[in-house]
């Protein structure tokens, strides 16, 4: 997801093309424009030794795709969930 977000390869694609490439979004928001939300994965921070975790924190990330009024991708963003 990070590479997709950095390369801006999705800019200008339609929502149908996005679903074909990435599958169904986990959430669809409608504000002024439509926004698709995808799970971008998680990163563990800390020490993991076997089955034991020592001070491990899990950081969850989401990938947002924002569409314009013509239903074309205008921007993308990866954010950490609080």
N, CA, C and O atoms as CSV, one atom per row, in Angstrom:
chain,resi,resn,atom,element,x,y,z
A,1,UNK,N,N,0.816,-1.190,0.000
A,1,UNK,CA,C,0.000,0.000,0.000
A,1,UNK,C,C,0.868,1.265,0.000
A,1,UNK,O,O,0.531,2.261,-0.640
A,2,UNK,N,N,1.983,1.207,0.725
A,2,UNK,CA,C,2.847,2.383,0.803
A,2,UNK,C,C,3.396,2.751,-0.579
A,2,UNK,O,O,3.460,3.930,-0.928
A,3,UNK,N,N,3.789,1.746,-1.362
A,3,UNK,CA,C,4.306,2.003,-2.703
A,3,UNK,C,C,3.222,2.576,-3.605
A,3,UNK,O,O,3.486,3.478,-4.401
A,4,UNK,N,N,2.008,2.058,-3.484
A,4,UNK,CA,C,0.892,2.565,-4.288
A,4,UNK,C,C,0.631,4.022,-3.940
A,4,UNK,O,O,0.430,4.851,-4.827
A,5,UNK,N,N,0.634,4.335,-2.651
A,5,UNK,CA,C,0.360,5.696,-2.204
A,5,UNK,C,C,1.445,6.658,-2.686
A,5,UNK,O,O,1.132,7.773,-3.105
A,6,UNK,N,N,2.695,6.255,-2.635
A,6,UNK,CA,C,3.812,7.125,-3.051
A,6,UNK,C,C,3.849,7.366,-4.551
A,6,UNK,O,O,4.200,8.460,-4.994
A,7,UNK,N,N,3.492,6.357,-5.338
A,7,UNK,CA,C,3.635,6.473,-6.789
A,7,UNK,C,C,2.488,7.223,-7.463
A,7,UNK,O,O,2.604,7.615,-8.624
A,8,UNK,N,N,1.389,7.424,-6.750
A,8,UNK,CA,C,0.209,8.100,-7.295
A,8,UNK,C,C,-0.345,7.407,-8.533
A,8,UNK,O,O,-0.956,8.062,-9.377
A,9,UNK,N,N,-0.146,6.087,-8.661
A,9,UNK,CA,C,-0.657,5.340,-9.802
A,9,UNK,C,C,-2.179,5.290,-9.856
A,9,UNK,O,O,-2.748,4.994,-10.907
A,10,UNK,N,N,-2.834,5.570,-8.758
A,10,UNK,CA,C,-4.294,5.465,-8.704
A,10,UNK,C,C,-4.999,6.750,-9.123
A,10,UNK,O,O,-6.197,6.732,-9.406
A,11,UNK,N,N,-4.276,7.858,-9.167
A,11,UNK,CA,C,-4.885,9.141,-9.503
A,11,UNK,C,C,-5.527,9.050,-10.888
A,11,UNK,O,O,-4.890,8.640,-11.858
A,12,UNK,N,N,-6.805,9.442,-10.959
A,12,UNK,CA,C,-7.535,9.450,-12.222
A,12,UNK,C,C,-8.337,8.193,-12.504
A,12,UNK,O,O,-9.131,8.169,-13.444
A,13,UNK,N,N,-8.143,7.131,-11.697
A,13,UNK,CA,C,-8.912,5.904,-11.902
A,13,UNK,C,C,-10.320,6.049,-11.329
A,13,UNK,O,O,-10.538,6.841,-10.412
A,14,UNK,N,N,-11.266,5.293,-11.861
A,14,UNK,CA,C,-12.644,5.318,-11.365
A,14,UNK,C,C,-12.785,4.394,-10.160
A,14,UNK,O,O,-11.902,3.583,-9.879
A,15,UNK,N,N,-13.900,4.524,-9.455
A,15,UNK,CA,C,-14.135,3.670,-8.285
A,15,UNK,C,C,-14.247,2.205,-8.695
A,15,UNK,O,O,-13.830,1.326,-7.941
A,16,UNK,N,N,-14.800,1.924,-9.875
A,16,UNK,CA,C,-14.884,0.546,-10.360
A,16,UNK,C,C,-13.494,-0.042,-10.603
A,16,UNK,O,O,-13.246,-1.207,-10.293
A,17,UNK,N,N,-12.598,0.758,-11.153
A,17,UNK,CA,C,-11.232,0.304,-11.388
A,17,UNK,C,C,-10.490,0.066,-10.072
A,17,UNK,O,O,-9.691,-0.866,-9.974
A,18,UNK,N,N,-10.747,0.894,-9.068
A,18,UNK,CA,C,-10.126,0.721,-7.756
A,18,UNK,C,C,-10.577,-0.591,-7.128
A,18,UNK,O,O,-9.757,-1.339,-6.597
A,19,UNK,N,N,-11.878,-0.875,-7.185
A,19,UNK,CA,C,-12.398,-2.121,-6.621
A,19,UNK,C,C,-11.837,-3.321,-7.368
A,19,UNK,O,O,-11.560,-4.354,-6.758
A,20,UNK,N,N,-11.668,-3.200,-8.669
A,20,UNK,CA,C,-11.075,-4.283,-9.462
A,20,UNK,C,C,-9.628,-4.539,-9.037
A,20,UNK,O,O,-9.196,-5.691,-8.981
A,21,UNK,N,N,-8.875,-3.478,-8.738
A,21,UNK,CA,C,-7.467,-3.617,-8.346
A,21,UNK,C,C,-7.282,-4.045,-6.889
A,21,UNK,O,O,-6.464,-4.917,-6.598
A,22,UNK,N,N,-8.038,-3.435,-5.974
A,22,UNK,CA,C,-7.799,-3.616,-4.543
A,22,UNK,C,C,-8.890,-4.396,-3.818
A,22,UNK,O,O,-8.728,-4.731,-2.645
A,23,UNK,N,N,-9.985,-4.689,-4.487
A,23,UNK,CA,C,-11.108,-5.352,-3.825
A,23,UNK,C,C,-12.030,-4.336,-3.180
A,23,UNK,O,O,-11.849,-3.127,-3.327
A,24,UNK,N,N,-13.024,-4.847,-2.462
A,24,UNK,CA,C,-13.983,-3.958,-1.801
A,24,UNK,C,C,-13.321,-3.258,-0.611
A,24,UNK,O,O,-12.560,-3.880,0.130
A,25,UNK,N,N,-13.608,-1.973,-0.430
A,25,UNK,CA,C,-13.058,-1.264,0.730
A,25,UNK,C,C,-13.724,-1.743,2.016
A,25,UNK,O,O,-14.835,-2.273,1.992
A,26,UNK,N,N,-13.026,-1.551,3.148
A,26,UNK,CA,C,-13.623,-1.947,4.420
A,26,UNK,C,C,-14.655,-0.916,4.878
A,26,UNK,O,O,-15.561,-1.248,5.643
A,27,UNK,N,N,-14.528,0.321,4.419
A,27,UNK,CA,C,-15.501,1.377,4.720
A,27,UNK,C,C,-15.595,2.318,3.529
A,27,UNK,O,O,-14.623,2.516,2.801
A,28,UNK,N,N,-16.782,2.899,3.338
A,28,UNK,CA,C,-16.989,3.947,2.338
A,28,UNK,C,C,-17.611,5.132,3.066
A,28,UNK,O,O,-18.675,5.003,3.672
A,29,UNK,N,N,-16.952,6.282,3.008
A,29,UNK,CA,C,-17.449,7.499,3.642
A,29,UNK,C,C,-17.907,8.460,2.560
A,29,UNK,O,O,-17.325,8.505,1.476
A,30,UNK,N,N,-18.939,9.221,2.846
A,30,UNK,CA,C,-19.400,10.238,1.911
A,30,UNK,C,C,-19.503,11.558,2.659
A,30,UNK,O,O,-20.392,11.747,3.488
A,31,UNK,N,N,-18.593,12.459,2.359
A,31,UNK,CA,C,-18.624,13.819,2.895
A,31,UNK,C,C,-18.999,14.701,1.717
A,31,UNK,O,O,-20.069,14.525,1.133
A,32,UNK,N,N,-18.147,15.639,1.359
A,32,UNK,CA,C,-18.350,16.376,0.118
A,32,UNK,C,C,-18.061,15.450,-1.063
A,32,UNK,O,O,-18.725,15.526,-2.098
A,33,UNK,N,N,-17.077,14.586,-0.902
A,33,UNK,CA,C,-16.690,13.602,-1.912
A,33,UNK,C,C,-16.731,12.217,-1.276
A,33,UNK,O,O,-16.896,12.089,-0.062
A,34,UNK,N,N,-16.582,11.186,-2.098
A,34,UNK,CA,C,-16.570,9.809,-1.619
A,34,UNK,C,C,-15.140,9.420,-1.232
A,34,UNK,O,O,-14.185,9.785,-1.919
A,35,UNK,N,N,-14.999,8.673,-0.121
A,35,UNK,CA,C,-13.700,8.209,0.360
A,35,UNK,C,C,-13.797,6.720,0.643
A,35,UNK,O,O,-14.679,6.274,1.376
A,36,UNK,N,N,-12.868,5.940,0.049
A,36,UNK,CA,C,-12.757,4.512,0.343
A,36,UNK,C,C,-11.661,4.330,1.379
A,36,UNK,O,O,-10.642,5.019,1.337
A,37,UNK,N,N,-11.869,3.390,2.321
A,37,UNK,CA,C,-10.865,3.089,3.326
A,37,UNK,C,C,-10.483,1.618,3.222
A,37,UNK,O,O,-11.350,0.743,3.204
A,38,UNK,N,N,-9.175,1.349,3.154
A,38,UNK,CA,C,-8.634,-0.005,3.099
A,38,UNK,C,C,-7.684,-0.222,4.261
A,38,UNK,O,O,-7.063,0.724,4.744
A,39,UNK,N,N,-7.567,-1.460,4.710
A,39,UNK,CA,C,-6.588,-1.822,5.730
A,39,UNK,C,C,-5.209,-1.812,5.078
A,39,UNK,O,O,-4.989,-2.495,4.078
A,40,UNK,N,N,-4.279,-1.037,5.642
A,40,UNK,CA,C,-2.924,-0.953,5.096
A,40,UNK,C,C,-1.929,-1.759,5.918
A,40,UNK,O,O,-0.725,-1.690,5.674
A,41,UNK,N,N,-2.423,-2.528,6.894
A,41,UNK,CA,C,-1.548,-3.391,7.671
A,41,UNK,C,C,-1.204,-2.815,9.021
A,41,UNK,O,O,-1.749,-1.792,9.438
A,42,UNK,N,N,-0.291,-3.486,9.700
A,42,UNK,CA,C,0.143,-3.048,11.015
A,42,UNK,C,C,1.625,-3.354,11.200
A,42,UNK,O,O,2.204,-4.214,10.536
A,43,UNK,N,N,2.207,-2.613,12.130
A,43,UNK,CA,C,3.617,-2.764,12.452
A,43,UNK,C,C,3.722,-2.961,13.956
A,43,UNK,O,O,3.111,-2.226,14.731
A,44,UNK,N,N,4.500,-3.959,14.364
A,44,UNK,CA,C,4.752,-4.189,15.786
A,44,UNK,C,C,6.053,-3.507,16.164
A,44,UNK,O,O,7.046,-3.588,15.442
A,45,UNK,N,N,6.036,-2.839,17.300
A,45,UNK,CA,C,7.214,-2.151,17.799
A,45,UNK,C,C,7.523,-2.720,19.183
A,45,UNK,O,O,6.652,-2.742,20.052
A,46,UNK,N,N,8.725,-3.169,19.388
A,46,UNK,CA,C,9.117,-3.746,20.660
A,46,UNK,C,C,9.896,-5.020,20.438
A,46,UNK,O,O,10.335,-5.300,19.322
A,47,UNK,N,N,10.068,-5.784,21.480
A,47,UNK,CA,C,10.850,-7.014,21.432
A,47,UNK,C,C,9.927,-8.219,21.500
A,47,UNK,O,O,9.149,-8.357,22.444
A,48,UNK,N,N,10.009,-9.085,20.508
A,48,UNK,CA,C,9.247,-10.326,20.491
A,48,UNK,C,C,10.255,-11.462,20.495
A,48,UNK,O,O,11.084,-11.566,19.591
A,49,UNK,N,N,10.187,-12.310,21.508
A,49,UNK,CA,C,11.121,-13.425,21.636
A,49,UNK,C,C,10.298,-14.693,21.824
A,49,UNK,O,O,9.750,-14.936,22.899
A,50,UNK,N,N,10.215,-15.498,20.766
A,50,UNK,CA,C,9.372,-16.692,20.814
A,50,UNK,C,C,7.921,-16.285,20.926
A,50,UNK,O,O,7.413,-15.529,20.098
A,51,UNK,N,N,7.256,-16.784,21.947
A,51,UNK,CA,C,5.852,-16.443,22.169
A,51,UNK,C,C,5.680,-15.328,23.191
A,51,UNK,O,O,4.560,-15.031,23.606
A,52,UNK,N,N,6.777,-14.713,23.595
A,52,UNK,CA,C,6.705,-13.663,24.618
A,52,UNK,C,C,6.918,-12.290,23.989
A,52,UNK,O,O,7.806,-12.098,23.158
A,53,UNK,N,N,6.096,-11.358,24.400
A,53,UNK,CA,C,6.211,-9.978,23.940
A,53,UNK,C,C,6.676,-9.112,25.101
A,53,UNK,O,O,6.116,-9.177,26.195
A,54,UNK,N,N,7.685,-8.314,24.865
A,54,UNK,CA,C,8.219,-7.424,25.890
A,54,UNK,C,C,8.002,-5.979,25.454
A,54,UNK,O,O,8.763,-5.454,24.641
A,55,UNK,N,N,6.980,-5.345,25.983
A,55,UNK,CA,C,6.714,-3.942,25.659
A,55,UNK,C,C,6.330,-3.729,24.211
A,55,UNK,O,O,6.674,-2.703,23.624
A,56,UNK,N,N,5.625,-4.678,23.628
A,56,UNK,CA,C,5.272,-4.577,22.222
A,56,UNK,C,C,4.047,-3.695,22.024
A,56,UNK,O,O,3.056,-3.817,22.744
A,57,UNK,N,N,4.127,-2.815,21.048
A,57,UNK,CA,C,2.993,-1.968,20.665
A,57,UNK,C,C,2.626,-2.276,19.222
A,57,UNK,O,O,3.505,-2.470,18.383
A,58,UNK,N,N,1.341,-2.321,18.934
A,58,UNK,CA,C,0.859,-2.572,17.580
A,58,UNK,C,C,0.344,-1.262,16.995
A,58,UNK,O,O,-0.498,-0.596,17.598
A,59,UNK,N,N,0.852,-0.894,15.818
A,59,UNK,CA,C,0.426,0.308,15.110
A,59,UNK,C,C,-0.382,-0.132,13.892
A,59,UNK,O,O,0.135,-0.829,13.019
A,60,UNK,N,N,-1.655,0.276,13.831
A,60,UNK,CA,C,-2.539,-0.074,12.716
A,60,UNK,C,C,-2.617,1.087,11.734
A,60,UNK,O,O,-2.703,2.249,12.132
A,61,UNK,N,N,-2.586,0.757,10.436
A,61,UNK,CA,C,-2.611,1.780,9.394
A,61,UNK,C,C,-3.769,1.536,8.432
A,61,UNK,O,O,-4.167,0.398,8.185
A,62,UNK,N,N,-4.302,2.643,7.891
A,62,UNK,CA,C,-5.365,2.571,6.894
A,62,UNK,C,C,-4.958,3.384,5.671
A,62,UNK,O,O,-4.178,4.332,5.761
A,63,UNK,N,N,-5.505,2.988,4.535
A,63,UNK,CA,C,-5.224,3.628,3.256
A,63,UNK,C,C,-6.521,4.267,2.775
A,63,UNK,O,O,-7.507,3.570,2.535
A,64,UNK,N,N,-6.525,5.600,2.634
A,64,UNK,CA,C,-7.701,6.338,2.187
A,64,UNK,C,C,-7.552,6.715,0.714
A,64,UNK,O,O,-6.487,7.152,0.277
A,65,UNK,N,N,-8.627,6.539,-0.036
A,65,UNK,CA,C,-8.674,6.959,-1.434
A,65,UNK,C,C,-9.826,7.936,-1.567
A,65,UNK,O,O,-10.978,7.585,-1.311
A,66,UNK,N,N,-9.518,9.163,-1.969
A,66,UNK,CA,C,-10.497,10.243,-2.067
A,66,UNK,C,C,-10.866,10.460,-3.533
A,66,UNK,O,O,-9.993,10.600,-4.390
A,67,UNK,N,N,-12.172,10.485,-3.811
A,67,UNK,CA,C,-12.680,10.661,-5.167
A,67,UNK,C,C,-13.232,12.070,-5.351
A,67,UNK,O,O,-13.721,12.681,-4.401
A,68,UNK,N,N,-13.151,12.586,-6.587
A,68,UNK,CA,C,-13.729,13.894,-6.886
A,68,UNK,C,C,-15.185,13.734,-7.306
A,68,UNK,O,O,-15.741,12.638,-7.231
A,69,UNK,N,N,-15.798,14.820,-7.745
A,69,UNK,CA,C,-17.215,14.802,-8.126
A,69,UNK,C,C,-17.500,13.994,-9.386
A,69,UNK,O,O,-18.654,13.655,-9.647
A,70,UNK,N,N,-16.470,13.678,-10.173
A,70,UNK,CA,C,-16.660,12.847,-11.374
A,70,UNK,C,C,-16.343,11.387,-11.100
A,70,UNK,O,O,-16.240,10.593,-12.035
A,71,UNK,N,N,-16.184,11.016,-9.826
A,71,UNK,CA,C,-15.913,9.650,-9.392
A,71,UNK,C,C,-14.539,9.147,-9.851
A,71,UNK,O,O,-14.365,7.963,-10.141
A,72,UNK,N,N,-13.574,10.061,-9.912
A,72,UNK,CA,C,-12.187,9.715,-10.231
A,72,UNK,C,C,-11.326,9.986,-9.007
A,72,UNK,O,O,-11.596,10.914,-8.245
A,73,UNK,N,N,-10.282,9.171,-8.818
A,73,UNK,CA,C,-9.389,9.340,-7.667
A,73,UNK,C,C,-8.664,10.673,-7.776
A,73,UNK,O,O,-8.043,10.981,-8.793
A,74,UNK,N,N,-8.757,11.464,-6.699
A,74,UNK,CA,C,-8.035,12.735,-6.695
A,74,UNK,C,C,-6.868,12.733,-5.719
A,74,UNK,O,O,-5.926,13.506,-5.889
A,75,UNK,N,N,-6.913,11.861,-4.677
A,75,UNK,CA,C,-5.786,11.788,-3.757
A,75,UNK,C,C,-5.835,10.484,-2.964
A,75,UNK,O,O,-6.875,9.832,-2.866
A,76,UNK,N,N,-4.671,10.122,-2.398
A,76,UNK,CA,C,-4.544,8.944,-1.542
A,76,UNK,C,C,-3.731,9.333,-0.324
A,76,UNK,O,O,-2.941,10.276,-0.358
A,77,UNK,N,N,-3.942,8.577,0.772
A,77,UNK,CA,C,-3.209,8.871,1.998
A,77,UNK,C,C,-3.175,7.627,2.886
A,77,UNK,O,O,-4.159,6.894,2.980
A,78,UNK,N,N,-2.045,7.401,3.529
A,78,UNK,CA,C,-1.919,6.355,4.552
A,78,UNK,C,C,-1.820,7.049,5.898
A,78,UNK,O,O,-1.038,7.985,6.068
A,79,UNK,N,N,-2.627,6.580,6.869
A,79,UNK,CA,C,-2.634,7.178,8.207
A,79,UNK,C,C,-2.647,6.078,9.261
A,79,UNK,O,O,-3.133,4.972,9.024
A,80,UNK,N,N,-2.108,6.403,10.415
A,80,UNK,CA,C,-2.162,5.487,11.545
A,80,UNK,C,C,-3.468,5.708,12.297
A,80,UNK,O,O,-3.867,6.844,12.552
A,81,UNK,N,N,-4.125,4.613,12.647
A,81,UNK,CA,C,-5.334,4.712,13.451
A,81,UNK,C,C,-4.946,5.023,14.889
A,81,UNK,O,O,-3.958,4.490,15.395
A,82,UNK,N,N,-5.710,5.875,15.545
A,82,UNK,CA,C,-5.388,6.197,16.952
A,82,UNK,C,C,-5.647,5.021,17.866
A,82,UNK,O,O,-5.430,5.119,19.074
